[in-house]
Every structure is written in C-alpha cells, then in structure tokens.
Amino acid sequence: MPVTPHKAQRPYRGVFPVAPTIFDERGELDLEGQRRCIDFMIDAGSHGICILANFSEQFVLTDAERETVMHTVLEHVAGRVPVIVTTTHFSSAVCAARSKQAEAAGAAMVMVMPPYHGATFRVPEKGIVEFFKVLSGAINIPIMIQDAPVAGTPLSVELLARLSREFANIRYFKIEVPGAASKLRSLIEAGGKDIEGPWDGEEAITLLADLDAGATGAMTGGGYPDGIRQIIDPYFAGDREKAKAAYERWLPLINYENRQCGLIACKVMMQAGGVIKSEAVRHPLQPLHPATRAGLLELAKERDALALRWGK
C-alpha cells in the first residue's frame, strides 16, 4: 500500500546514502535488520536514502525480494525522509514497470542506469533516448540518471542535457565517472535550470571537487552519513575552509572504503556497532579479509563514526 508522503521539498539536496540490503548468516533477507539499518542511517543525518542500488547488492536479489525490500523500507521510513528506489533494467518495459511500482509505493524518485548487459551488450544513443522516453512517460516522480563506469555506456554532457530538456521529470544526475567535477560543471552550464540535481557519487571520494563544481547532493555508502554531513553542512553554509578540514579528516576512511572494501564496508561498520547482526554479503560475493576489516574499523573508530556505537 502507498505510504505517508515524504515531507522534504524539491530540489532534494544533501546526503542520500545507499542503504545495504541486510542478510542473515544463511544469506536470507533480514527484514528486522533492514529496518534497524534504515533507522541508523536516518539518525546519522541522512537527508534521504537510496535503496536497491549496486551497493545494495541489487544484482543478487530475486524480483520478489526486490519488492519485499522496497515495501519494507518505504513502509518503515513512513515519510521521514525521501527514498530513492533504483529500478535499473535493460528492458524499457521492465524498467518502466518497476518504476511505476516504486512510485505507487511512495518512492520520491527513481534512479536508473542506461541499458546495458555484461561487458558488450549496449544500445546506441537513439535507443538510450527512446529508453528514457518510455520511462519518463510511465511515471511522474523525478528520474535520476546514474552515470557510472559499470554501465560501460558513454553518456555525453550533450546527451544528458538533451534528456533533461526533452523529458520534464529527468532532473537529477549522479555523476561518478573519471573527471566527475569537470563533467558536473559542464552539465550545469549546458542544462541550466533543467539540471535540478547535479550529484556526486562513488563514495564521495571526489566530494570537495564536486561541490566546488556545483554538486548539490552526495550519494555515498551507508556507513557514515554523519561524516559526510560534517563536510557538506559547512560547505552549503558558505564555510569552505571548515568543509575542507572535515573532508581531509574523513578522506582516509572514504578512500579505504572505495579502494579496499567496496559495498561490504557499511555492513562491517554496522555489525561492529550493533546496528545489524550480520555483515554477510550474498554469495558469490566474499567477506572482507580480517586484516582489511581491522583497517576499516580502525579508521572508523578514529573518526568516532556513529555506526560503531549506535546499537550499543
């Protein structure tokens, strides 16, 4: 059933981390753990939350599990913050159907990658435009285009600006390709008022440069929204020096997550702090090596990350 509408007003700004999908040690969905994860992320200062993204292990979930996670999260959030639902699929029709379902369930926005499959299946620019035309016509809520290397699909600034001009609900762009700051700056210049949300991604590893380029949102991992808030709050308040100092403080942890751990980092932190019972990822994904795990927790503890004490 639809949930209470979110109270935040557009344009959406701030920290919108990706929530992990929580499993038990058998690899089954842990819905109570999922709810606790969401509560932690909100308590840690998330302005909104994204679910079912790549960092949520969306690629190991069945369609039924996706629906279960979506409804569980949306019902539990109950309008406290906006929730972005990732609905990526190669098929225009399937992506549109997933997105309609998300909108009906109470999602504030959907996030979608261009159609791709494996290392070689791509569609030309004409097919990308037609794909987003189908999607745009299916829903009324905003669409965020995720521009990430995993898709292997070049999305030029000109193409992204065209999509924002031609389709009224394509308004948000998560840019996480090499040279993200330069691309964000060029996109803002090319798209003007149609670029409602130029956002940073990739665990905020280039956050300060992206903010300087005009980014208004950051979609990070879910382990330390409190740390990212320490960077963006002073930046948006006009105190770049304070933001820069906070970025320098948190960057070793951001870098360690991005380069050494990947999507499991937030689960390790949440488990260590009693937020969730298990840090399990679904096979064939692998657990962290004990030394890598220890390095992550050392950096998180030095920065007093809320995740390490929220559940204790």
Secondary structure, DSSP 8 states (H G I E B T S, - for coil): ---------SS--EE--B----B-TTS-B-HHHHHHHHHHHHHTT-S-EEESSGGGTGGG--HHHHHHHHHHHHHHHTTSS-EEEE---SSHHHHHHHHHHHHHHT-SEEEE--SEETTTEE--HHHHHHHHHHHHHH-SS-EEEEE-GGG-----HHHHHHHHHH-TTEEEEEE-STTHHHHHHHHHHHHGGG--EEEE-GGGTTHHHHHHHT--EE---SS-HHHHHHHHHHHHTT-HHHHHHHHHHHHHHHHHIIIIIGGGHHHHHHHHTTS-S-----TTS----HHHHHHHHHHHHHTT-GGGTTT-
